[in-house]
Amino acid sequence: MPADAVHAPGAVVVGGGPAGLMAAEVLRAAGIEVDLYEAKGSVGRKFLIAGKGGLNLTHSDPFGTFVGRYRERADAVADWLRDFDADALRAWARGLGVETYVGSSGRVFPLDRKAAPLLRGWVRRLKDSGVRIHVNHRWRGWSEDGLLCFDTPDGSRRVRAEATLLALGGGSWPQLGSDGAWQALLRAQGVEVAPLAPANCGFDVGWSAHLAERHAGAPLKPVVAHWLGADGTERALQGECVLTATGIEGSLVYAIGADLRAAIAREGEAVLHLDLAPGRPLARLATALSQPRRGRSLGEHLRRHTGLDGAKLALVHESIDRARPPEPDALAALVKRLPLRLRAPRPLPEAISSAGGVRLEATTAGLELRTLPGVFCAGEMLDWEAPTGGYLLAACFASGRHAGLAMARRLQRGAP
């Protein structure tokens, strides 16, 4: 073995996010020696940032509804979640002294809504169990003789692993470590990787300077979005979103982002219609808007008779010629079905998460790479996506556990 190489008995986990840490936990619980390597100076950095506004661990949806959030990957993700569902994740957190509660939206949070206490307790328990954590070790692929190569502050290091689990994240928030650099390394080894794309992201519309300057950051709530699904049928969803300097973002947009992204790829744009006055029938709005303006401005007329104000009014003004405002029926129809032409998703580094990654078809049921026996993958680097609401973290935890257990079985039976 080369002079700069070390032998890691048992398992090597590369990546210190939720998937990697969970894999390390189940491997160690199975009695296997574990070395975990993390590129940054500490583990769980994206986990901490994700919890900055309140750590949304999982969701209280019934299991069938829950797995449906993973769209075309629902069956595969269901296999991971059957052994570690939302209730199991809450029980696991309780074992770390972190109680959780179900919010009014069905989302599940720690009682204090913070990520740091859970992560501190988890890392402490991992270290106490014997997991060896090596920070500031950036993985650079494999040497010609199959050793894992790392860059460290003390120079290069090579590690001979009996089995390896990669949990390297996607491509969003690269400053926290998930920069997607692993894509080329795996493709060079014959692993099929779908290009990474932004998920849970905003979309560009191209507002006027007036709207961008005056209303960026303004919420739109409630609204009902209408859009075409992948099968060409119209769908509708009520929720909340936010105007940005370039377009629109927020939980409602994230929930339907995959369809919008696909439409842009297919048609060059996605048309999203917003009902700005849910609960107000079209006919009643048209009757109200038919009332004489009596010298009032169009904005004041709309505010009085539709209840719209602020950002919603600005959107209506953005969509009409104020010098020649539409007739009351057309104006009411615009309020109920205001078209937004989405030009592009925001860049991947700005996204909350990413779509694409190692295709599940390139792995076994245990998430072992078919072209690289003994190498497993978990977490966001796999080709699945989900909206925010606890579904992202839940699948990361569950995939790490699923791959870790499969890896433990491989090592225990002494597979070559």
VOBAVEX-137998 format. One record per residue (C-alpha): residue number from 1; residue in one letter; x, y, z. Coordinates in steps of 0.25 Angstrom, whole numbers. Each point is the difference from the previous one (the first is absolute). Last residue first. Layout:
> k,r,u,v,w
> NUM,A,X,Y,Z
...
This chain:
> k,r,u,v,w
> 416,P,-62,-37,-8
> 415,A,-12,-3,8
> 414,G,3,-3,15
> 413,R,-14,-3,4
> 412,Q,1,10,11
> 411,L,5,10,-10
> 410,R,-11,-1,-10
> 409,R,-11,0,12
> 408,A,6,13,5
> 407,M,0,6,-14
> 406,A,-15,-3,-1
> 405,L,-3,6,14
> 404,G,8,12,-4
> 403,A,-7,2,-13
> 402,H,-14,-1,7
> 401,R,4,9,11
> 400,G,6,11,-9
> 399,S,-12,-1,-9
> 398,A,-9,2,12
> 397,F,7,12,5
> 396,C,0,7,-14
> 395,A,-14,-4,-2
> 394,A,-5,6,12
> 393,L,9,13,-2
> 392,L,-7,2,-14
> 391,Y,-14,-3,4
> 390,G,0,9,12
> 389,G,-9,11,-6
> 388,T,9,4,-12
> 387,P,-4,-7,-13
> 386,A,7,-13,-5
> 385,E,10,-5,-9
> 384,W,7,-13,-4
> 383,D,13,-4,-8
> 382,L,10,-3,12
> 381,M,10,11,4
> 380,E,-11,5,10
> 379,G,2,-12,9
> 378,A,7,-13,-1
> 377,C,10,-7,-9
> 376,F,7,-14,2
> 375,V,14,-5,-5
> 374,G,3,-14,2
> 373,P,-3,-4,-14
> 372,L,3,11,-10
> 371,T,-7,-2,-13
> 370,R,-13,-4,7
> 369,L,1,11,11
> 368,E,-6,-5,13
> 367,L,-13,7,4
> 366,G,-5,-12,7
> 365,A,-11,-3,-11
> 364,T,12,1,-9
> 363,T,5,12,-7
> 362,A,2,6,-14
> 361,E,-15,-1,-1
> 360,L,-1,10,11
> 359,R,7,10,-9
> 358,V,11,8,7
> 357,G,-4,14,0
> 356,G,-12,8,-5
> 355,A,-8,10,8
> 354,S,7,10,9
> 353,S,-4,7,14
> 352,I,-2,14,6
> 351,A,4,6,-13
> 350,E,9,12,-1
> 349,P,12,-8,-5
> 348,L,-9,-6,-11
> 347,P,-3,12,-7
> 346,R,-14,6,1
> 345,P,-10,-8,-9
> 344,A,-3,6,-14
> 343,R,-10,8,-8
> 342,L,-12,-1,9
> 341,R,-12,7,-8
> 340,L,-10,5,11
> 339,P,-15,0,-4
> 338,L,-10,6,9
> 337,R,-12,-9,1
> 336,K,-10,5,10
> 335,V,4,14,0
> 334,L,2,0,-15
> 333,A,-15,-6,-1
> 332,A,-5,12,8
> 331,L,7,10,-9
> 330,A,-5,-7,-12
> 329,D,-14,1,5
> 328,P,2,14,5
> 327,E,5,5,-13
> 326,P,15,1,-2
> 325,P,8,12,4
> 324,R,5,9,-12
> 323,A,10,10,6
> 322,R,3,-10,11
> 321,D,4,-11,-11
> 320,I,-1,-12,9
> 319,S,9,-11,5
> 318,E,9,7,10
> 317,H,-12,8,5
> 316,V,-6,-14,4
> 315,L,13,-4,7
> 314,A,1,13,7
> 313,L,-14,-2,6
> 312,K,5,-14,5
> 311,A,12,6,6
> 310,G,-7,11,8
> 309,D,-15,-2,1
> 308,L,-11,-8,-5
> 307,G,-14,0,6
> 306,T,-6,-1,-13
> 305,H,-10,12,0
> 304,R,7,10,8
> 303,R,14,-4,-4
> 302,L,-3,-1,-14
> 301,H,-7,14,-1
> 300,E,12,6,8
> 299,G,10,-6,-10
> 298,L,-9,5,-12
> 297,S,0,14,6
> 296,R,-13,6,6
> 295,G,-7,10,-8
> 294,R,-14,-6,3
> 293,R,5,-14,-4
> 292,P,-14,-5,-4
> 291,Q,-3,-14,4
> 290,S,3,-11,-10
> 289,L,12,-5,9
> 288,A,-10,-5,10
> 287,T,-8,-7,-11
> 286,A,13,-6,-6
> 285,L,4,-5,14
> 284,R,-13,-6,3
> 283,A,0,-8,-14
> 282,L,15,-5,3
> 281,P,-4,-5,13
> 280,R,9,5,12
> 279,G,5,-12,8
> 278,P,14,2,-5
> 277,A,3,14,-4
> 276,L,14,0,-7
> 275,D,-3,-12,-8
> 274,L,14,-2,-6
> 273,H,3,-6,-14
> 272,L,14,-6,-2
> 271,V,5,-1,-15
> 270,A,13,-7,-1
> 269,E,10,4,-10
> 268,G,9,-5,-11
> 267,E,-10,-11,-3
> 266,R,7,-13,4
> 265,A,11,5,10
> 264,I,-10,11,5
> 263,A,-11,-10,2
> 262,A,9,-10,7
> 261,R,5,11,10
> 260,L,-15,4,3
> 259,D,-4,-15,2
> 258,A,12,-2,10
> 257,G,-3,13,7
> 256,I,-14,-3,4
> 255,A,2,-1,15
> 254,Y,12,10,-1
> 253,V,-10,11,-6
> 252,L,-10,-2,11
> 251,S,11,0,11
> 250,G,7,13,-5
> 249,E,5,6,-13
> 248,I,-3,11,-10
> 247,G,7,9,-10
> 246,T,12,8,-2
> 245,A,0,9,12
> 244,T,-8,-10,8
> 243,L,-15,-1,2
> 242,V,-4,-11,11
> 241,C,-8,-12,0
> 240,E,-12,-5,8
> 239,G,-9,-12,-2
> 238,Q,-12,-6,-8
> 237,L,3,-10,-11
> 236,A,-7,-2,-13
> 235,R,3,-10,-12
> 234,E,-2,0,-14
> 233,T,2,-13,-8
> 232,G,12,-1,-10
> 231,D,6,-13,7
> 230,A,12,8,6
> 229,G,-10,9,7
> 228,L,-5,13,-7
> 227,W,-2,12,10
> 226,H,-10,7,9
> 225,A,5,6,13
> 224,V,-10,5,11
> 223,V,4,12,8
> 222,P,0,3,15
> 221,K,9,7,2
> 220,L,9,7,-9
> 219,P,12,5,8
> 218,A,9,12,-3
> 217,G,15,-2,0
> 216,A,1,8,-13
> 215,H,-11,9,-1
> 214,R,5,14,-2
> 213,E,13,-2,-8
> 212,A,-5,-12,-8
> 211,L,-13,6,-3
> 210,H,5,13,-5
> 209,A,12,-6,-7
> 208,S,-10,-8,-8
> 207,W,0,-15,3
> 206,G,7,-10,-8
> 205,V,-6,-14,4
> 204,D,12,-8,6
> 203,F,-4,-12,8
> 202,G,4,-3,15
> 201,C,5,-13,5
> 200,N,-4,-13,7
> 199,A,8,-7,-11
> 198,P,12,5,-8
> 197,A,5,-11,-10
> 196,L,11,-10,1
> 195,P,3,-8,-13
> 194,A,-4,-15,2
> 193,V,11,-9,3
> 192,E,3,-14,-5
> 191,V,12,-5,6
> 190,G,11,-4,-9
> 189,Q,12,3,9
> 188,A,3,13,-7
> 187,R,-15,3,2
> 186,L,3,-1,15
> 185,L,11,10,0
> 184,A,-7,9,-9
> 183,Q,-12,1,9
> 182,W,8,1,13
> 181,A,2,15,-2
> 180,G,-15,2,3
> 179,D,3,12,9
> 178,S,-6,-5,13
> 177,G,10,6,10
> 176,L,-7,11,7
> 175,Q,5,11,-10
> 174,P,-6,-9,-11
> 173,W,-15,3,5
> 172,S,-6,-9,-10
> 171,G,7,-10,-8
> 170,G,-4,-13,6
> 169,G,5,-7,13
> 168,L,13,-8,1
> 167,A,-5,-12,7
> 166,L,9,-11,-5
> 165,L,1,-13,7
> 164,T,13,-8,-1
> 163,A,3,-14,3
> 162,E,14,-7,4
> 161,A,6,13,-2
> 160,R,15,3,-3
> 159,V,2,15,3
> 158,R,9,10,-7
> 157,R,4,13,6
> 156,S,5,13,-7
> 155,G,6,11,7
> 154,D,0,5,15
> 153,P,-13,9,-2
> 152,T,-6,-12,-7
> 151,D,-3,-5,-14
> 150,F,-6,-13,0
> 149,C,2,-12,-9
> 148,L,-8,-14,2
> 147,L,9,-11,-5
> 146,G,-4,-9,-12
> 145,D,14,-3,-6
> 144,E,-1,11,-10
> 143,S,-3,10,11
> 142,W,-15,3,3
> 141,G,-8,13,1
> 140,R,4,14,5
> 139,W,-7,-1,14
> 138,R,2,13,8
> 137,H,5,-3,14
> 136,N,-1,12,9
> 135,V,-7,-8,11
> 134,H,3,-14,4
> 133,I,-11,-7,9
> 132,R,4,-13,7
> 131,V,-13,-7,4
> 130,G,2,-7,13
> 129,S,-13,0,7
> 128,D,4,13,8
> 127,K,3,7,-13
> 126,L,-14,-4,-6
> 125,R,-7,5,13
> 124,R,8,13,0
> 123,V,-4,2,-14
> 122,W,-14,-3,2
> 121,G,-1,9,13
> 120,R,6,12,-8
> 119,L,-9,-2,-12
> 118,L,-12,0,8
> 117,P,4,12,8
> 116,A,4,7,-12
> 115,A,-13,-2,-9
> 114,K,-10,9,8
> 113,R,-15,1,-1
> 112,D,0,0,16
> 111,L,-11,-11,0
> 110,P,7,-7,-12
> 109,F,-8,1,-12
> 108,V,-10,-8,-8
> 107,R,-8,5,-11
> 106,G,-15,-2,-1
> 105,S,-3,14,-3
> 104,S,-5,3,14
> 103,G,13,-5,6
> 102,V,3,-14,4
> 101,Y,9,0,12
> 100,T,14,-6,4
> 99,E,8,-4,12
> 98,V,15,1,-1
> 97,G,7,-9,11
> 96,L,8,-7,-10
> 95,G,-9,-12,1
> 94,R,-12,9,-3
> 93,A,7,3,-13
> 92,W,0,-15,-3
> 91,A,-15,0,4
> 90,R,-3,11,-10
> 89,L,7,-7,-11
> 88,A,-7,-13,3
> 87,D,-14,7,0
> 86,A,4,7,-14
> 85,D,4,-13,-6
> 84,F,13,-8,2
> 83,D,-2,-15,-5
> 82,R,-11,3,-10
> 81,L,7,13,-3
> 80,W,11,-6,-8
> 79,D,-9,-9,-9
> 78,A,-10,12,-1
> 77,V,12,8,-7
> 76,A,0,-11,-11
> 75,D,-15,0,-2
> 74,A,-1,15,0
> 73,R,11,3,-10
> 72,E,-10,5,-11
> 71,R,-6,10,10
> 70,Y,8,1,13
> 69,R,-12,7,7
> 68,G,-8,-13,-2
> 67,V,8,-6,11
> 66,F,-7,9,10
> 65,T,-14,-2,-5
> 64,G,1,-15,1
> 63,F,7,1,14
> 62,P,-11,9,6
> 61,D,6,15,1
> 60,S,6,4,13
> 59,H,13,6,-6
> 58,T,15,-1,2
> 57,L,11,8,7
> 56,N,-4,14,-3
> 55,L,11,7,8
> 54,G,-5,15,2
> 53,G,6,12,-7
> 52,K,14,-4,2
> 51,G,-3,-15,-2
> 50,A,5,-1,-14
> 49,I,12,8,4
> 48,L,4,-11,11
> 47,F,-3,-12,-10
> 46,K,9,7,-10
> 45,R,11,0,10
> 44,G,-2,-14,5
> 43,V,15,-3,2
> 42,S,11,9,4
> 41,G,12,6,-7
> 40,K,-5,-3,-13
> 39,A,4,-12,-10
> 38,E,-5,-11,10
> 37,Y,5,-14,2
> 36,L,-7,-10,8
> 35,D,8,-12,5
> 34,V,-8,-12,5
> 33,E,3,-13,7
> 32,I,-12,-10,-1
> 31,G,-7,-5,12
> 30,A,-14,1,-6
> 29,A,-3,13,8
> 28,R,13,6,-7
> 27,L,-6,-3,-13
> 26,V,-14,6,4
> 25,E,7,13,5
> 24,A,9,2,-11
> 23,A,-11,-1,-10
> 22,M,-8,10,8
> 21,L,12,9,0
> 20,G,1,-1,-15
> 19,A,-14,2,-3
> 18,P,-2,12,9
> 17,G,13,7,-5
> 16,G,14,-4,3
> 15,G,5,-5,-13
> 14,V,9,-12,-4
> 13,V,-3,-12,9
> 12,V,11,-11,1
> 11,A,-4,-13,5
> 10,G,8,-12,7
> 9,P,15,2,2
> 8,A,5,13,-6
> 7,H,14,-3,-6
> 6,V,9,12,-1
> 5,A,8,5,-12
> 4,D,11,10,-1
> 3,A,11,-10,0
> 2,P,-7,-8,-11
> 1,M,-6,-14,3
